[in-house]
Amino acid sequence: MIVLLLFIPVWPGMARRGPEKEQQVLQALDETATYIADVLINEQGYSRCDYNIPEGRWYDYEPPWHTGQAIYALTEAFRLTHRQKYLESAIRAGDWWVGLQITDHPKLNGMINSIHGDHAGQVIVFATMSDGSAGLYKLYEVTGDRRYADVPTRAGDWMLRNMCLLDEGVCYDNVDPVTGEVLKAHSPFWPDKENQDLYDVARPNNEGSLFLDMYEYTGNEEYKAAFITLCNSLVEKQGPEGMWMDFMPNNKAEGSVHPRFNLWYAESLIDGYELTGDHRYLEAAVKTARTFAGFQDSYGTIYYKNYLDGRRDRSSITGSAVAFSGLLWLRLREHGVEGFDEAIELSLQWILKNRYAASHPDPNLAGAVINTRLRHKKGKLWLTQRDVGSTFGVRFLAAYYDVTFGD
């Protein structure tokens, strides 16, 4: 008798990919998406952003990009659950977002009023728009309502014409909302730095793959070329550790790394690889992903501030980085990159376990993915629960469901 042995590749957690695990993932996604729809999106249609736990009070923090990410998450939740409330909430948020379009300013017409609003103050910020724009294109795909793609496309065109130095592979960060002038000599992100150079006021700014979305929506080759130029710039400006340490919010002097900034660039590089097949983009994204696998501890946690020398500041727990890293690891595995299976499962188990209970007595927290930020501000400790843990959490759970349980 001949016995045939079939060797099937497995990864940690695969043995538990049956109905019980599928239900766990869907329940976590549903509870978290319900939190986004019922709590995070406020009466005006934008994300409440940061919840100060000791005060029991919400504070705005770059609402355009936080709201855009909430829209992205809600469209993903609607795709998998078909619950109409998620789409309705996303539409309400999308209507708020497109309402930010500037139509009555001699220099800013077509741009959106993407005010930062926190430590950078009342300035329009490139990434505040582009970090949120992807959600609007997703909403357009679901609804067919062209406003949700027309508005970010027009704003992105304004940014391309007025803020981008493609020969240098960067785009300026800030615009004065009153004068409409692009800030080219001094950035409010560095208030105490007297002499500022180009990299203090401009970055590759490829977050959200905005110009790619614009190209796919319009077919305009100029937008495709701009996206590829910024991808090339990211490859050229990436350090050997897979980070972009020359640019804030990384801090090159102290060797500290922001928990999402580099992941956004890596995500855009994966998009660039899928568009062009250029393996340099994939290799650069893998470098970033491997460094973040090193930041993840044995429980799956990723903290807000990590150091290139291996230290971690454990004062802030960043569920959004756990989820966003997981998203990148999943996409890289789909492209045949090995070595991230354990990290993906750690991220999944972390998201499943580290959520406020849906029955939590504080309705501002019930159902949220834990994402804390501890700062010293206004003469006191400023402990917030941030919305992005939940929005990236839903995106990760949806992606995990697709690759593990999808058809």
C-alpha positions as a printed NumPy array, in Angstrom:
array([[  0.   ,   0.   ,   0.   ],
       [  1.316,   3.401,  -0.931],
       [  0.621,   6.256,   1.446],
       [  0.7  ,   9.775,   0.043],
       [  1.609,  12.469,   2.517],
       [  0.41 ,  15.943,   1.612],
       [  2.405,  18.737,   3.202],
       [  0.296,  21.844,   3.578],
       [  2.017,  25.054,   4.751],
       [  0.665,  26.297,   8.057],
       [  1.222,  29.296,  10.279],
       [  0.583,  29.789,  13.981],
       [ -3.125,  29.909,  14.665],
       [ -4.073,  28.168,  11.429],
       [ -5.255,  25.102,  13.335],
       [ -7.776,  27.341,  15.061],
       [ -9.196,  28.859,  11.895],
       [-12.537,  27.077,  12.2  ],
       [-16.022,  28.44 ,  12.886],
       [-15.232,  29.527,  16.442],
       [-12.306,  31.684,  15.393],
       [-14.219,  33.085,  12.435],
       [-17.007,  34.108,  14.792],
       [-14.509,  35.76 ,  17.151],
       [-13.102,  37.871,  14.338],
       [-16.534,  38.885,  13.043],
       [-17.824,  39.701,  16.529],
       [-14.803,  41.877,  17.299],
       [-15.177,  43.642,  13.948],
       [-18.894,  44.195,  14.493],
       [-18.541,  45.49 ,  18.052],
       [-15.724,  47.833,  17.068],
       [-17.513,  49.108,  13.965],
       [-20.623,  49.721,  16.074],
       [-18.471,  51.837,  18.395],
       [-17.199,  53.846,  15.43 ],
       [-20.684,  54.387,  14.023],
       [-22.492,  55.087,  17.292],
       [-19.841,  56.881,  19.343],
       [-16.902,  58.149,  17.3  ],
       [-18.848,  59.858,  14.52 ],
       [-20.464,  62.83 ,  16.231],
       [-23.622,  64.781,  15.431],
       [-21.795,  66.947,  12.873],
       [-20.428,  63.874,  11.085],
       [-16.751,  63.934,  12.056],
       [-14.693,  61.8  ,  14.389],
       [-14.504,  62.866,  18.01 ],
       [-10.789,  61.923,  17.899],
       [ -9.227,  61.968,  21.401],
       [-11.096,  61.079,  24.599],
       [ -9.493,  62.525,  27.735],
       [-10.186,  59.73 ,  30.219],
       [ -9.752,  61.644,  33.506],
       [-11.913,  64.521,  32.241],
       [-14.449,  62.402,  30.405],
       [-14.215,  64.852,  27.512],
       [-13.458,  64.635,  23.778],
       [-10.864,  66.798,  21.992],
       [-10.408,  67.326,  18.258],
       [ -7.138,  66.143,  16.745],
       [ -6.732,  66.487,  12.974],
       [-10.393,  65.623,  12.301],
       [-10.06 ,  65.283,   8.498],
       [ -7.641,  62.377,   8.652],
       [ -9.212,  60.75 ,  11.692],
       [-12.63 ,  60.971,  10.034],
       [-11.261,  59.64 ,   6.752],
       [ -9.877,  56.608,   8.553],
       [-13.23 ,  56.088,  10.273],
       [-14.939,  56.151,   6.859],
       [-12.429,  53.588,   5.56 ],
       [-13.179,  51.292,   8.52 ],
       [-16.939,  51.662,   8.18 ],
       [-16.898,  50.827,   4.475],
       [-14.875,  47.695,   5.268],
       [-17.316,  46.715,   8.012],
       [-20.254,  47.275,   5.653],
       [-18.588,  45.147,   2.977],
       [-18.335,  42.16 ,   5.319],
       [-21.495,  42.527,   7.416],
       [-23.9  ,  44.353,   5.05 ],
       [-25.156,  46.302,   8.066],
       [-26.741,  49.439,   6.669],
       [-25.936,  51.527,   9.753],
       [-22.237,  51.349,   8.913],
       [-22.776,  52.7  ,   5.418],
       [-25.14 ,  55.39 ,   6.693],
       [-22.562,  56.539,   9.238],
       [-19.819,  56.534,   6.593],
       [-21.999,  58.651,   4.285],
       [-22.706,  61.15 ,   7.068],
       [-18.971,  61.412,   7.733],
       [-18.218,  61.646,   4.019],
       [-20.672,  64.51 ,   3.646],
       [-18.881,  66.36 ,   6.45 ],
       [-15.499,  65.685,   4.84 ],
       [-16.406,  66.947,   1.379],
       [-17.969,  69.975,   3.076],
       [-14.425,  71.046,   3.989],
       [-13.782,  72.009,   0.372],
       [-12.675,  75.646,   0.059],
       [-14.673,  77.534,  -2.566],
       [-14.329,  81.209,  -1.634],
       [-10.592,  81.895,  -1.282],
       [ -8.556,  83.463,  -4.104],
       [ -5.587,  81.143,  -3.567],
       [ -7.05 ,  78.042,  -1.912],
       [-10.065,  77.255,  -4.076],
       [-10.343,  73.491,  -4.48 ],
       [ -8.242,  72.665,  -1.439],
       [ -9.906,  71.284,   1.679],
       [ -9.63 ,  72.986,   5.038],
       [ -7.485,  70.24 ,   6.568],
       [ -6.53 ,  72.045,   9.768],
       [ -4.206,  70.224,  12.15 ],
       [ -5.6  ,  71.845,  15.281],
       [ -3.322,  70.34 ,  17.934],
       [  0.319,  71.233,  18.599],
       [  0.853,  72.557,  15.054],
       [ -2.013,  75.001,  15.508],
       [ -4.341,  76.434,  12.895],
       [ -2.487,  75.453,   9.729],
       [ -3.567,  73.355,   6.777],
       [ -1.431,  70.21 ,   6.667],
       [ -0.768,  68.046,   3.61 ],
       [ -0.853,  64.743,   5.518],
       [ -3.977,  65.708,   7.462],
       [ -5.736,  65.573,   4.109],
       [ -3.913,  62.652,   2.481],
       [ -4.014,  60.411,   5.57 ],
       [ -7.803,  60.604,   5.383],
       [ -8.431,  60.742,   1.64 ],
       [ -8.284,  56.967,   1.065],
       [-11.515,  56.538,   2.999],
       [-13.301,  58.929,   0.655],
       [-12.307,  56.937,  -2.424],
       [-13.523,  53.769,  -0.684],
       [-16.837,  55.48 ,  -0.01 ],
       [-17.106,  56.469,  -3.663],
       [-16.533,  52.831,  -4.681],
       [-19.387,  51.717,  -2.418],
       [-21.9  ,  54.454,  -3.221],
       [-21.008,  55.643,  -6.712],
       [-21.388,  59.229,  -5.466],
       [-18.675,  61.111,  -7.358],
       [-18.436,  63.879,  -4.756],
       [-16.463,  61.525,  -2.537],
       [-13.764,  61.187,  -5.196],
       [-14.087,  64.561,  -6.924],
       [-13.366,  66.607,  -3.788],
       [-10.147,  64.83 ,  -2.687],
       [ -9.01 ,  64.71 ,  -6.32 ],
       [ -9.434,  68.461,  -6.73 ],
       [ -7.681,  69.08 ,  -3.415],
       [ -4.873,  66.71 ,  -4.37 ],
       [ -4.45 ,  68.539,  -7.661],
       [ -4.128,  71.816,  -5.744],
       [ -1.504,  70.22 ,  -3.533],
       [  0.393,  68.848,  -6.527],
       [  0.451,  72.279,  -8.185],
       [  1.3  ,  74.309,  -5.093],
       [  3.012,  72.106,  -2.509],
       [  5.117,  69.513,  -4.328],
       [  8.784,  69.743,  -5.315],
       [  8.915,  66.57 ,  -7.357],
       [ 12.53 ,  67.181,  -8.431],
       [ 13.401,  66.883,  -4.732],
       [ 10.911,  64.082,  -4.117],
       [  9.091,  65.99 ,  -1.371],
       [  5.983,  68.095,  -0.788],
       [  5.674,  71.001,   1.636],
       [  3.783,  70.197,   4.825],
       [  1.867,  73.351,   5.699],
       [ -0.277,  76.147,   4.286],
       [ -1.476,  79.306,   6.004],
       [ -5.304,  79.079,   5.829],
       [ -5.695,  82.86 ,   5.94 ],
       [ -3.209,  83.987,   3.299],
       [ -3.123,  80.761,   1.3  ],
       [  0.677,  80.851,   1.313],
       [  2.654,  77.615,   1.448],
       [  5.065,  77.666,   4.41 ],
       [  8.46 ,  77.086,   2.798],
       [ 10.904,  78.463,   5.355],
       [  9.51 ,  77.646,   8.806],
       [  7.326,  74.826,  10.079],
       [  5.096,  75.105,  13.155],
       [  6.067,  71.51 ,  13.93 ],
       [  9.492,  72.864,  14.965],
       [  8.595,  76.042,  16.908],
       [ 11.933,  76.185,  18.749],
       [ 14.186,  75.447,  15.773],
       [ 15.48 ,  78.734,  14.437],
       [ 17.28 ,  77.558,  11.286],
       [ 15.155,  75.115,   9.299],
       [ 16.078,  73.343,   6.086],
       [ 13.979,  71.682,   3.392],
       [ 13.438,  68.461,   5.313],
       [ 12.044,  70.438,   8.234],
       [  9.268,  71.92 ,   6.097],
       [  8.724,  69.194,   3.492],
       [  8.536,  65.391,   3.375],
       [  7.838,  62.712,   0.731],
       [  4.203,  62.905,   1.969],
       [  3.054,  59.711,   0.264],
       [  0.662,  58.806,   3.093],
       [ -2.628,  57.459,   1.855],
       [ -1.303,  56.933,  -1.703],
       [ -3.339,  59.997,  -2.665],
       [ -1.889,  60.506,  -6.136],
       [ -2.43 ,  56.814,  -6.913],
       [ -6.095,  57.083,  -5.967],
       [ -6.361,  60.21 ,  -8.092],
       [ -4.804,  58.391, -11.045],
       [ -7.069,  55.358, -10.694],
       [-10.109,  57.627, -10.503],
       [ -9.248,  59.933, -13.409],
       [ -6.773,  58.044, -15.581],
       [ -4.553,  61.15 , -15.546],
       [ -0.972,  59.959, -16.118],
       [  0.439,  63.028, -14.387],
       [ -0.951,  61.781, -11.081],
       [  0.55 ,  58.337, -11.669],
       [  3.936,  59.898, -12.391],
       [  3.761,  61.964,  -9.187],
       [  2.963,  58.862,  -7.139],
       [  5.863,  56.923,  -8.67 ],
       [  8.204,  59.868,  -8.099],
       [  7.331,  59.882,  -4.402],
       [  7.745,  56.098,  -4.198],
       [ 11.211,  56.471,  -5.722],
       [ 11.965,  59.21 ,  -3.219],
       [ 10.956,  56.935,  -0.348],
       [ 13.334,  54.23 ,  -1.559],
       [ 16.165,  56.758,  -1.848],
       [ 15.542,  58.396,   1.528],
       [ 14.919,  55.256,   3.583],
       [ 17.557,  54.349,   6.156],
       [ 19.046,  50.855,   6.519],
       [ 16.708,  50.192,   9.461],
       [ 13.7  ,  50.686,   7.18 ],
       [ 12.696,  54.07 ,   8.631],
       [ 12.681,  57.634,   7.331],
       [ 14.558,  59.237,  10.201],
       [ 15.185,  62.553,   8.429],
       [ 11.521,  63.452,   8.741],
       [  9.246,  64.255,  11.642],
       [  7.446,  62.807,  13.529],
       [ 10.454,  60.502,  13.792],
       [ 13.158,  62.047,  15.946],
       [ 16.574,  61.371,  14.479],
       [ 18.475,  63.036,  17.315],
       [ 17.051,  60.712,  19.967],
       [ 16.561,  57.746,  17.654],
       [ 12.819,  57.479,  18.33 ],
       [ 10.28 ,  56.227,  15.809],
       [  6.648,  57.255,  15.381],
       [  4.258,  54.268,  15.544],
       [  2.376,  54.859,  12.259],
       [  4.269,  57.365,  10.087],
       [  6.733,  54.847,   8.651],
       [  3.972,  52.275,   8.17 ],
       [  2.081,  54.739,   5.981],
       [  5.107,  55.126,   3.743],
       [  5.58 ,  51.355,   3.602],
       [  1.904,  50.901,   2.735],
       [  2.277,  53.319,  -0.168],
       [  5.319,  51.371,  -1.352],
       [  3.312,  48.141,  -1.421],
       [  0.731,  50.038,  -3.477],
       [  3.565,  51.156,  -5.729],
       [  4.792,  47.589,  -6.143],
       [  1.307,  46.398,  -7.061],
       [  1.066,  49.196,  -9.623],
       [  4.487,  48.835, -11.25 ],
       [  6.03 ,  45.505, -10.222],
       [  9.163,  47.396,  -9.117],
       [ 10.742,  45.083,  -6.521],
       [ 12.631,  47.965,  -4.907],
       [  9.331,  49.148,  -3.469],
       [  8.506,  45.736,  -2.029],
       [ 11.985,  45.34 ,  -0.548],
       [ 11.79 ,  48.762,   1.099],
       [  8.385,  47.938,   2.594],
       [  9.761,  44.653,   3.939],
       [ 12.532,  46.534,   5.749],
       [  9.956,  48.665,   7.534],
       [  7.776,  45.675,   8.337],
       [ 10.662,  43.72 ,   9.858],
       [ 11.656,  46.601,  12.095],
       [  8.103,  46.862,  13.368],
       [  8.016,  43.122,  14.005],
       [ 10.955,  43.833,  16.298],
       [  9.04 ,  46.612,  18.043],
       [  6.171,  44.206,  18.827],
       [  6.659,  42.531,  22.208],
       [  5.869,  38.918,  23.077],
       [  2.259,  39.82 ,  23.931],
       [  1.717,  41.577,  20.605],
       [  1.866,  45.109,  22.026],
       [  3.426,  48.   ,  20.13 ],
       [  4.008,  51.178,  22.119],
       [  3.765,  54.761,  20.937],
       [  7.481,  55.535,  21.096],
       [ 10.104,  52.982,  20.104],
       [ 13.843,  53.499,  19.785],
       [ 16.213,  52.132,  17.192],
       [ 18.458,  50.831,  19.974],
       [ 15.679,  48.516,  21.16 ],
       [ 14.244,  50.589,  24.011],
       [ 10.496,  51.082,  24.383],
       [  8.613,  53.827,  26.168],
       [  5.747,  51.838,  27.685],
       [  3.671,  54.826,  28.813],
       [  1.385,  54.745,  25.757],
       [ -0.13 ,  51.634,  24.177],
       [ -0.83 ,  51.961,  20.47 ],
       [ -3.447,  49.553,  19.196],
       [ -3.453,  51.351,  15.846],
       [  0.189,  50.365,  15.318],
       [ -0.582,  46.742,  16.257],
       [ -3.354,  46.719,  13.661],
       [ -1.559,  48.739,  10.965],
       [  1.558,  46.564,  11.247],
       [ -0.687,  43.523,  10.934],
       [ -2.214,  44.955,   7.769],
       [  1.226,  45.358,   6.197],
       [  2.366,  41.897,   7.282],
       [ -0.771,  40.378,   5.752],
       [ -0.237,  42.171,   2.448],
       [  3.423,  41.202,   2.314],
       [  2.551,  37.564,   2.982],
       [  0.122,  37.728,   0.062],
       [  3.109,  38.748,  -2.075],
       [  5.111,  35.728,  -0.942],
       [  7.181,  37.398,   1.776],
       [  7.842,  34.981,   4.628],
       [  8.579,  35.529,   8.292],
       [  5.522,  37.446,   9.541],
       [  3.099,  34.641,  10.422],
       [  3.718,  34.778,  14.167],
       [  3.53 ,  38.571,  14.234],
       [  0.205,  38.512,  12.363],
       [ -1.303,  36.082,  14.867],
       [  0.041,  38.129,  17.768],
       [ -1.662,  41.197,  16.318],
       [ -4.924,  39.319,  15.902],
       [ -4.931,  37.964,  19.449],
       [ -3.963,  41.388,  20.79 ],
       [ -6.881,  43.095,  19.016],
       [ -9.321,  40.399,  20.123],
       [ -8.234,  40.681,  23.763],
       [ -7.431,  44.368,  24.169],
       [-10.762,  46.063,  23.642],
       [-12.998,  47.785,  26.138],
       [-15.975,  45.543,  26.759],
       [-19.1  ,  46.387,  24.804],
       [-20.793,  46.55 ,  28.229],
       [-18.236,  49.005,  29.654],
       [-19.969,  51.554,  31.937],
       [-18.414,  54.508,  30.084],
       [-20.194,  54.683,  26.708],
       [-17.304,  56.738,  25.341],
       [-15.1  ,  53.645,  25.628],
       [-17.434,  50.666,  25.263],
       [-16.322,  48.564,  22.288],
       [-13.153,  50.524,  21.471],
       [ -9.741,  49.027,  20.722],
       [ -7.263,  50.226,  23.346],
       [ -5.061,  53.041,  22.031],
       [ -3.771,  55.286,  24.797],
       [ -1.541,  58.342,  24.693],
       [ -0.037,  59.827,  27.835],
       [  1.361,  63.351,  27.574],
       [  2.124,  66.289,  29.849],
       [ -0.082,  69.114,  28.636],
       [ -1.574,  72.26 ,  30.151],
       [  0.19 ,  71.604,  33.447],
       [ -1.247,  68.127,  34.001],
       [ -1.147,  64.556,  32.837],
       [ -3.131,  64.222,  29.625],
       [ -4.296,  60.608,  29.243],
       [ -6.357,  59.969,  26.138],
       [ -8.009,  57.044,  24.418],
       [ -7.559,  57.65 ,  20.69 ],
       [-10.021,  56.76 ,  17.954],
       [ -7.404,  55.339,  15.593],
       [ -7.045,  52.101,  17.55 ],
       [-10.605,  51.24 ,  16.584],
       [-10.462,  52.429,  12.978],
       [ -7.245,  50.584,  12.159],
       [ -8.489,  47.665,  14.241],
       [-11.513,  47.212,  11.981],
       [ -9.375,  47.495,   8.864],
       [ -7.027,  44.794,  10.166],
       [ -9.832,  42.477,  11.24 ],
       [-11.453,  42.831,   7.814],
       [ -8.188,  42.054,   6.03 ],
       [ -7.497,  39.106,   8.317],
       [-10.997,  37.762,   7.668],
       [-10.505,  38.079,   3.906],
       [ -7.259,  36.104,   3.769],
       [ -8.218,  33.498,   6.381],
       [-11.938,  32.873,   5.923],
       [-12.817,  34.548,   2.637],
       [-13.667,  32.627,  -0.514]])
